[in-house]
């Protein structure tokens, strides 16, 4: 429980700081991110339990990565992260999950996610900001990637990439667990130097 409270405090601090840097009021951030003012107040007070979709909308609107909202201060030049040390940000109805392992630093960060999807389990994602590119590499099993309404089967040993600014869904397929690594390539934010 202490880890969850610490994570909520870090999230509260990071959202408030990013909102302040962007010069946005709670009302304006809520309007742009399509998140209620009440939900934003709860996030900034380290209360509640925001879902992954809310975190993605806030990060996209603030021009930063989801993990930038979740991370504490940098700890050094090399960071090694174990999957069991990272809380899942999404849990599916059949046992699948998504864990944001880390985000690279710099003007165009990359998020690295570890996913598991059980057969028939799916995660529908809203469109990201323009310029976001996602890559999925299936390491075991099979998935169906739906981008803009078109289905693409991606099997173990295959990698797919697509522009993340259209609706997309990840769905477990086949008879076994699908395991994949997803990267989210975020374009440089406002004011960054490439």
ChimeraX attribute file (.defattr): number of C-alpha atoms within 10 A of each C-alpha:
attribute: neighborCount
match mode: 1-to-1
recipient: residues
	/A:1	6
	/A:2	7
	/A:3	9
	/A:4	12
	/A:5	13
	/A:6	13
	/A:7	18
	/A:8	23
	/A:9	19
	/A:10	19
	/A:11	25
	/A:12	21
	/A:13	19
	/A:14	19
	/A:15	22
	/A:16	20
	/A:17	14
	/A:18	18
	/A:19	18
	/A:20	12
	/A:21	10
	/A:22	14
	/A:23	11
	/A:24	15
	/A:25	13
	/A:26	19
	/A:27	15
	/A:28	14
	/A:29	21
	/A:30	20
	/A:31	13
	/A:32	14
	/A:33	18
	/A:34	13
	/A:35	19
	/A:36	15
	/A:37	16
	/A:38	12
	/A:39	17
	/A:40	23
	/A:41	17
	/A:42	16
	/A:43	22
	/A:44	21
	/A:45	15
	/A:46	20
	/A:47	15
	/A:48	14
	/A:49	12
	/A:50	16
	/A:51	11
	/A:52	16
	/A:53	15
	/A:54	18
	/A:55	22
	/A:56	22
	/A:57	22
	/A:58	25
	/A:59	21
	/A:60	21
	/A:61	20
	/A:62	22
	/A:63	17
	/A:64	21
	/A:65	27
	/A:66	23
	/A:67	21
	/A:68	21
	/A:69	24
	/A:70	19
	/A:71	14
	/A:72	15
	/A:73	7
	/A:74	9
	/A:75	7
	/A:76	6
	/A:77	5
	/A:78	7
	/A:79	8
	/A:80	7
	/A:81	10
	/A:82	7
	/A:83	13
	/A:84	9
	/A:85	9
	/A:86	13
	/A:87	15
	/A:88	18
	/A:89	15
	/A:90	16
	/A:91	17
	/A:92	14
	/A:93	11
	/A:94	12
	/A:95	11
	/A:96	21
	/A:97	19
	/A:98	23
	/A:99	21
	/A:100	22
	/A:101	20
	/A:102	22
	/A:103	19
	/A:104	14
	/A:105	12
	/A:106	11
	/A:107	16
	/A:108	17
	/A:109	19
	/A:110	21
	/A:111	20
	/A:112	19
	/A:113	20
	/A:114	19
	/A:115	21
	/A:116	24
	/A:117	28
	/A:118	24
	/A:119	19
	/A:120	15
	/A:121	19
	/A:122	20
	/A:123	17
	/A:124	14
	/A:125	17
	/A:126	15
	/A:127	18
	/A:128	22
	/A:129	19
	/A:130	13
	/A:131	13
	/A:132	20
	/A:133	18
	/A:134	19
	/A:135	18
	/A:136	22
	/A:137	19
	/A:138	22
	/A:139	15
	/A:140	16
	/A:141	22
	/A:142	26
	/A:143	30
	/A:144	20
	/A:145	23
	/A:146	17
	/A:147	20
	/A:148	14
	/A:149	11
	/A:150	10
	/A:151	15
	/A:152	13
	/A:153	14
	/A:154	21
	/A:155	21
	/A:156	15
	/A:157	12
	/A:158	14
	/A:159	15
	/A:160	15
	/A:161	13
	/A:162	15
	/A:163	20
	/A:164	23
	/A:165	17
	/A:166	16
	/A:167	15
	/A:168	21
	/A:169	17
	/A:170	21
	/A:171	21
	/A:172	25
	/A:173	22
	/A:174	14
	/A:175	11
	/A:176	13
	/A:177	20
	/A:178	26
	/A:179	24
	/A:180	27
	/A:181	19
	/A:182	22
	/A:183	20
	/A:184	23
	/A:185	21
	/A:186	23
	/A:187	20
	/A:188	17
	/A:189	16
	/A:190	11
	/A:191	7
	/A:192	10
	/A:193	9
	/A:194	9
